[in-house]
């Protein structure tokens, strides 16, 4: 008998960021609200639910967008990180 696949959780602040694509693909989505504190609280609560159910996720993906006061409206940029290290006041990324 094959083992049941472990869930994948995609965490994002607002529903507008994913435009329903993840839900359409059957991926569990967690809307956290804006900010890293809200994200940490919401994700901790969701992971605790999974832990109690005995189905820890195989992967958690933090998906989102960010704004800038310096970039013109409707400008986009893509940032890809291989590893992420987060501290209380800053985040540093190692680009691919």
N, C-alpha and C positions, 0 to 999 in steps of 0.2 A: 504494500500500500504506500503510495507516494505521500510525502509530508505536505501539509497545507502550506502554500506560500505565505511568507510573512508579509505584512502590509508595508506599503510605502506611504509616507505622509508628506504632502507638500504644504508648507506653511507660508502664508503671505498676509500682508496687512489688510488689504481690501479686496473685495470681490472683483472690482474693475481691473485689477492687475492680471488676472487669469482669464477674464472674459468667458468663464464657464468651460474652457477647454479641458481642464483637468477632470472636472466632474463628468464631462461627456466621455472621457477615456476610462472612467471607473476608478480614478485615483482619489484616495481620501485627502480632502483639503481642510486645512485649519486656518480660519481667518482670525488673526491675532489682534488686530487694531494697530495703529501707527506707533512706532517707537520700539526700541530694543527691550525696554522694561516690559511693555505689554506682550511682546513676542516671547520673552523668557517665561513670563507667568503662564500664558496660554499654552505654550508647548510643554512646560513642566506638568501642568494639569492633564494634558492629553496623554503624555507618556506614562503618567501614573495610572490612568484608566487602562491603558494597554498592559502595563505591568501586572495589574490586578487580574486582568483577563487572561494573562499568560500568553499574550501574542505581541511581544515587543516588535516594533517595526524593523524591517531590514535596512531601511534608509529613511532619513529625514532630509528633505530639500527645502532650503529657505529661498523662496522665489519672490522677487519684488522689483520695484522701480524706486528711483530716487529723484528728487528735484534739485534744481540749482538756481540760485539767484543770478549766477554769472553767465549761464548759457541761454541763448535766445530760445523763445518758445518753439515747440515742435522740432527741437534738435534732439537727436538721439545718439547714444554712444553705447558700445557693448564692452562689458568688462567680464573677463573670464578668470577665475581663480582656481588654481590647483589645490592650494591649502589656504585656510583662513585662520587667523589667530585673533581672538577678540579679548580686549581688556575692558576695564570699567569705563574708560574714557576715550579709547581710540580703537580703530580696527586697522590691521595691516594685512595686505594680501600679497601672495606670490603669484604673479601672472604666468600663464602658460607660454 
